[in-house]
Amino acid sequence: MNMLETISIDVYPWAAPTKEQRAWFDALSPEDKRKAIQAAIDEGFESPLSDKSIEDIIREARSET
């Protein structure tokens, strides 16, 4: 008998959510979570291309911590 396995993966509409963002998102209903994630995806596709390299982005992220 083949049983469907369900796993839970933390997914947020941000790459590195803050504690406050996690709390806000975790309090949403499943439908509102889907809407928030879809809005983040749509925003990403609608945003212009960046002229930054991945090295630039990593360097900026490391300097913020």
Secondary structure as UniProt FT lines:
FT   HELIX           19..26
FT   HELIX           30..46
FT   HELIX           54..64
//
